[in-house]
Amino acid sequence: QVQLVESGGGLVQPGGSLRLSCAASGFTLDYYAIGWFRQAPGKEREGVSCISRDGSTYYADSVKGRVTISRDNAQNTVYLQMNSLKPEDTAVYYCALRFAAYDSSCSVSYEYDYWGQGTQVTVSS
């Protein structure tokens, strides 16, 4: 059945890098926009980035310049490359898919249809 599985999280020192992956099963990504979200303890969920069907992207100001979202439809996988990580990046990171056949662009404020279980990212010395 439909499933999204995040991986690649872990403990990293400030200034380090991580590459998060989101593998989709049960459907193909061609007609979906993909979003990455994060939630830290005691904080509201935050939209980090999204990528549309045609490859246009959005990045939150908090991560702009340090994060790159990408998609590999052939592998049914979405990636979030994170560089120059800061302690404030510590959170559980979730990928999410939105059926986007009628969308002209992506937005983290749109409703998303499928969510992964999340992967923990901890940035600390």
C-alpha positions in Angstrom: 0.0 0.0 0.0 0.9 3.7 -0.1 3.9 4.3 2.1 6.6 7.0 2.6 9.7 6.1 4.5 12.2 8.8 5.6 15.8 8.0 6.3 19.2 9.7 6.7 18.6 11.5 9.9 21.0 11.2 12.9 23.3 13.2 15.1 25.6 15.7 13.4 27.8 18.5 14.6 27.1 22.1 13.8 28.3 22.9 10.4 27.9 19.3 9.2 25.7 17.9 6.5 23.0 15.3 6.1 21.1 14.0 3.2 17.5 12.9 4.0 15.7 10.5 1.7 12.1 9.7 1.3 11.2 6.5 -0.5 7.7 6.1 -1.9 5.9 2.8 -2.3 2.6 2.0 -3.7 2.4 4.8 -6.2 4.7 6.9 -8.5 5.7 10.5 -7.9 5.0 11.9 -11.4 1.7 13.7 -10.4 2.7 14.7 -6.9 4.4 17.7 -5.4 6.7 16.9 -2.5 7.1 18.9 0.7 9.6 18.6 3.6 8.4 19.7 7.0 9.9 19.6 10.5 8.7 19.8 14.0 10.8 20.5 17.1 9.7 19.8 20.6 7.2 22.5 21.8 7.1 24.1 18.3 4.6 24.1 15.6 5.2 22.1 12.4 7.2 24.2 10.0 7.3 23.9 6.2 10.9 23.6 5.1 10.8 23.2 1.4 8.7 21.9 -1.5 9.2 20.9 -5.1 6.6 20.9 -7.8 5.9 18.5 -10.6 8.0 20.6 -13.0 10.9 21.1 -10.6 10.2 24.6 -9.2 11.1 24.9 -5.6 10.4 26.8 -2.4 12.6 27.2 0.6 11.8 28.7 4.0 13.9 31.7 4.9 15.3 29.8 7.8 17.0 27.2 5.5 17.5 29.2 2.3 21.0 28.8 0.9 21.8 25.7 3.1 19.2 23.2 1.8 18.4 21.7 -1.5 15.3 19.6 -2.4 15.4 17.2 -5.3 13.3 14.4 -6.7 14.1 11.3 -8.7 10.8 10.1 -10.2 12.4 7.0 -11.7 13.5 5.9 -8.2 10.4 7.1 -6.5 12.6 9.0 -4.1 12.8 12.5 -2.7 15.9 14.1 -1.2 16.7 16.9 1.2 20.3 17.8 1.2 21.2 19.9 4.3 24.5 21.7 4.7 25.9 24.0 7.3 23.5 22.6 9.9 22.7 24.6 13.0 21.4 23.5 16.4 18.1 25.2 15.5 17.7 22.7 12.7 17.1 20.0 15.3 13.7 18.5 14.7 11.8 15.5 13.3 11.7 15.9 9.6 8.8 14.6 7.5 8.3 14.2 3.8 4.8 14.6 2.4 3.1 14.2 -1.0 0.3 16.2 -2.5 -1.6 15.2 -5.7 -0.8 18.2 -7.8 -2.1 17.6 -11.3 -4.0 20.9 -11.1 -1.3 22.9 -9.3 0.9 25.4 -11.1 3.4 25.5 -8.2 4.1 24.1 -4.8 3.4 25.5 -1.4 4.0 24.3 2.1 0.7 25.8 3.0 -1.3 23.5 0.7 -2.9 20.3 2.1 -0.8 17.2 1.7 -2.2 13.8 1.1 0.4 11.4 2.4 3.0 11.7 5.2 6.0 9.7 6.3 6.8 8.6 9.8 9.6 11.1 10.2 13.3 11.0 10.8 15.1 12.6 13.7 17.8 15.2 13.0 19.9 16.4 15.9 22.5 19.1 15.5 24.7 19.3 18.6 28.3 19.2 19.8 
